């Protein structure tokens, strides 16, 4: 795992979170690192979804007051589903038919379900999935939520192409997300409160049999479960790196997960070092 080069603690940090506050979210100061005074990184693996969700909300309040600070949260979650306020069908082309989540299925779901305040339908998380939550003050960054979503998707696409040589990835489709041809590799949904973003993107890295079975019951983002694919599957099918997949657990040092994550962090470090704007 790469540690950002500039790890000195900004002055604003001490006023933000004390140890007793961090512990409520199952965090410690060791989970934080800093690309600069204004760009903070959190890396937390196996993070309980509810605690991560609650911390995001606290982070939005901080970034609302400290407008120039950006907090990038990278994490994984245990197996779970999340359910938003519903599919926004008025934004979807008429020739695409999406399936709403059936509330009667709640008792049949094999993983915990969290009902949250964001747009969209049902999504899923699991330990082999890379999750990125950007907490950004839109006014200070002089950007909008759509530019941030496209930036997250494009940076992820570039890292996958660079590290694994996989082509034919796209996020310029009618439906949001990162796609390989007609298969969905990553889902994205960013909410805004008082001009500060939260929620984010979930990239499927490792193929998890429990997830595959669970998706046969539901339609994440209104799509059939078989629509979803995994970086591991694409590497095996299309990349010269396929021989490095077998027998490597998701969070081993040389796993697909870390190779992607480290590449993504390196790009962020490079942008900060060259004073390049993110969005």
C-alpha positions, 0 to 999 in steps of 0.5 A: 500500500502506498502512503502519501509522501506528505504526511504532516498533520495539518493544523485544521485536523486537530480541531476536527477530530479527537481520538474519542470522536474518531472512535465512534466511527471506528477510526483512528488517526492512523487511518488519515494521511495528507497529500497537502494541507488541503487534500486529506486521505482516509483509508479504512478497510472492512469498515462497517457501512453505517459507521462510514455513512455517519462519518461522511455526514460529519465530514460534510459539515467540516468541509462546509465550514473549511471550504478549501479542504477536500477529503478523499475516503477510500474503503471497503465494506462487509457484505451489504445492500443500500437502498436510495430514494428510488430510481430517477426514471425521468432522467433515463431514456424511454427505451431503457427499462429499469426494474424497481426494488420490490420491498417484499424482497427485504426479508429474503436478502442475504445481506444487511440492508441500509436505507439511505438518503440518496437518489437511485435504487438498490446497490451492493457492497462487499469486501472485494469492492473498492469504494471511493467517497469524495467529500468536496465543497463545490463552491470552493472547487468551482465545479459541479457534481456531474464533473466530479462523477466524470472525474472519478470515473475517468481516473478509474478508467485510466488506472485500469488501462494503465495497470492492466491494459484493459481497453473498451472501458467507457463511462459515456453511456445513458446509464451512469457507471463504468462499463466494459462493453455492456457489462457494468464494472462500477456504480456511482452516485454522489449526493450533495448537502449544502454544496458539499458532496458525499457518497461516491463510487463502488468498483467491483474488483474481485468476483465474490460467489456470495455476491453473484448468488445474491444478485440473482435475487435483485436488480441493482440500479434497476439492472439484472444482476448478470449485468455486473462484472468484476475486474478480476473477470476482465483481467482473466478474459482480456489482459496479459496479467491473467496469470497473476490473478490465481491464488491471490486473495483480495487484499494481499500485497500484489493483488488486483485491489492494491495494484489498482488502488496504488495507481489511483493514489499515485495519480492523485499525488502527481496532481497535487505535486504539479498543482493540477486541479482535480476537477 
